[in-house]
Amino acid sequence: METGKWPLWTRFWLLFTAIWVAVSLLHALTLLTLAEEAPGDRLWNLLLATILVPATLFALGWAWARFRATRRQR
């Protein structure tokens, strides 16, 4: 039964990434609007985490799927 071209883990990753980026950007906008002084380092770390966390999870999911595929072929 074909449910789509992408595996299930990829669809969950896309959902997580969309939610993660939306919440992270809302947090960044809150820091920018409500901070008395420029939040500099905190804002940079938050924006970096916005990119690194989904990328890391994608790499882990891809590695896990690859590992499972090679174990099934044996």
N, C-alpha and C positions, 0 to 999 in steps of 0.2 A: 504494500500500500504506500504509494508515493504521497508525501505530505508537502514536499517542497524541495528546492534544489539545495538549500543549506541545511547542515546538520542542526540538531536541536540545541547543542551547546552554543553554536554561533548565533542563533536567534535570541537565546537568553543573554548572551554577551551584548548584543545590540541593544536590547531592552535596558540592561544594567547601565551601559555606557550613556544612553540617552538620559536616563534619570540622574546618573552621576554628574554629567556635564551640566545639566540644568540646575541641580542643587548647588554645585560648586560655583557656577557663575552667579547665582543669586547671592551666595555667601560673599563672593568677591565684590559684587555691586553694593552689598550692605556695608562691607568694610570701607569702600570708597566714599559712600555717602554719609556714613555716621561717624567716621573717624575724625578726631580733632586735628591730628597731624597726618601726614602721608604715611600709609601703612607699609610702605616699601618692601621689607623682607618678608613679612607675613603674606602680603599679596603675591609676591613672586613665588613663594613656596606653595601657596594655594593653587596658582595657575599651573605650576609644574606638576603638582599632584593630579590636577584635572587631566593631564595628558598621560602621566606615567602609570597611574593605577589601571585604567582600561587597557593600556598597551601591555602591561605585565599580565593581566588576567587573560588577554587574548593569547599571549605567548604560552602561558600555562595550559590553556584549553587546547591549543594547537598541538603542543607536545604530548598532552594526555591522549588526544585522539590518534596521533601518530603512533604512540606506544601501544594503544589498544589494537590498532589496525595491524601492526607487525606481530602482536601476540596471536591474533586470530588466524594469520596466514601460516603459522607454524603447524 
